Amino acid sequence: MSEQRDRWAELTAGQAGEEYARRFARLAESGHDIHGEAAFCTTLLEPASRVLDAGCGTGRIAIRLAELGHHCTGVDIDSSMLAVARRDAPSQEWLPGDLARLDALGLEPRFDLVLAAGNVIPLLAPGTESTVVRQLSAALRPGGLLVTGMGLDAAHLPLPEPPVTLAEFDHWCAQAGLVLRQRCATWSGDPYTEGCGYAVSVHARPAR
Ligand SMILES: C[S@@+](CC[C@H](N)C(=O)[O-])C[C@H]1O[C@@H](n2cnc3c(N)ncnc32)[C@H](O)[C@@H]1O
């Protein structure tokens, strides 16, 4: 496990699962589309692809991707979040684990897509980000995709200021052998322009 607690744990003390699920249930009830990430990912995937939802939380996205026909594994370090995922989709694979030590879970590194949505990257433990990106890259098959969504300003983060810049993130991806393929400002695919508060990035692991 990381020596320092992740920023999510600092914010929530590991108790956020039920409230997080209720927040999205309320959004869905009021007519918001809470499946933008899954819809975005599925446009990048062949039918019945293998997806790793890294920092899956309550399983909101992995459950939807499974409904869309993909094979999803969810990994998260927060047991209150995973408890909701297990309750809502007991037949899916939910693994407790630290993304900085993903290799310790013994997963076969053959995922078609690894997803880190919902500000997982900015909410990691400080100083572990480049290690996590390397671990996520290593879980991909050649030609596989890393898809991330992260806030770049306080309006798009549950933090007073962004701990990670896009330039730093791209640098960690390049160090991990990943190539930027696409960048949007939203999960609906709106074009990214310099200064946007949110970035959806698709990095590819080059095919051998
Ligand atoms: C804001 S939640 C997003 C959950 C989910 N991806 C979603 O979009 O609904 C951020 C998640 O990242 C997870 N996380 C942060 N650091 C982690 C780490 N080192 N290993 C595994 N999960 C981590 C947290 O436990 C939390 O569930």
The ligand as an SDF file (V2000), in Angstrom:
LIG
                    3D

 27 29  0  0  0  0  0  0  0  0999 V2000
  -14.2620   10.2320   -6.9420 C   0  0  0  0  0  0  0  0  0  0  0  0
  -14.1040    8.4890   -6.7990 S   0  0  0  0  0  0  0  0  0  0  0  0
  -14.4980    7.9650   -8.4860 C   0  0  0  0  0  0  0  0  0  0  0  0
  -15.1030    6.5960   -8.5210 C   0  0  0  0  0  0  0  0  0  0  0  0
  -15.5010    6.0930   -9.9250 C   0  0  0  0  0  0  0  0  0  0  0  0
  -14.3490    6.0230  -10.8010 N   0  0  0  0  0  0  0  0  0  0  0  0
  -16.5610    6.9780  -10.5300 C   0  0  0  0  0  0  0  0  0  0  0  0
  -16.2290    7.7670  -11.4470 O   0  0  0  0  0  0  0  0  0  0  0  0
  -17.7190    6.9090  -10.1030 O   0  0  0  0  0  0  0  0  0  0  0  0
  -12.3260    8.2510   -6.7720 C   0  0  0  0  0  0  0  0  0  0  0  0
  -11.9690    6.7980   -6.4460 C   0  0  0  0  0  0  0  0  0  0  0  0
  -10.5490    6.6120   -6.6010 O   0  0  0  0  0  0  0  0  0  0  0  0
  -10.1670    5.6440   -5.6450 C   0  0  0  0  0  0  0  0  0  0  0  0
   -8.7210    5.6600   -5.4110 N   0  0  0  0  0  0  0  0  0  0  0  0
   -7.9450    6.7200   -5.0780 C   0  0  0  0  0  0  0  0  0  0  0  0
   -6.6650    6.3100   -4.9040 N   0  0  0  0  0  0  0  0  0  0  0  0
   -6.6390    4.9620   -5.1520 C   0  0  0  0  0  0  0  0  0  0  0  0
   -5.6210    3.9830   -5.1400 C   0  0  0  0  0  0  0  0  0  0  0  0
   -4.3570    4.2880   -4.8440 N   0  0  0  0  0  0  0  0  0  0  0  0
   -5.9460    2.7200   -5.4350 N   0  0  0  0  0  0  0  0  0  0  0  0
   -7.2390    2.3780   -5.7380 C   0  0  0  0  0  0  0  0  0  0  0  0
   -8.2470    3.2650   -5.7610 N   0  0  0  0  0  0  0  0  0  0  0  0
   -7.9530    4.5490   -5.4740 C   0  0  0  0  0  0  0  0  0  0  0  0
  -10.9560    6.0620   -4.4150 C   0  0  0  0  0  0  0  0  0  0  0  0
  -10.9960    5.0650   -3.4250 O   0  0  0  0  0  0  0  0  0  0  0  0
  -12.3170    6.4020   -5.0230 C   0  0  0  0  0  0  0  0  0  0  0  0
  -13.1980    5.3110   -5.0100 O   0  0  0  0  0  0  0  0  0  0  0  0
  1  2  1  0
  2  3  1  0
  2 10  1  0
  3  4  1  0
  4  5  1  0
  5  6  1  0
  5  7  1  0
  7  8  2  0
  7  9  1  0
 10 11  1  0
 11 12  1  0
 11 26  1  0
 12 13  1  0
 13 14  1  0
 13 24  1  0
 14 15  1  0
 14 23  1  0
 15 16  2  0
 16 17  1  0
 17 18  1  0
 17 23  2  0
 18 19  1  0
 18 20  2  0
 20 21  1  0
 21 22  2  0
 22 23  1  0
 24 25  1  0
 24 26  1  0
 26 27  1  0
M  CHG  2   2   1   9  -1
M  END
$$$$
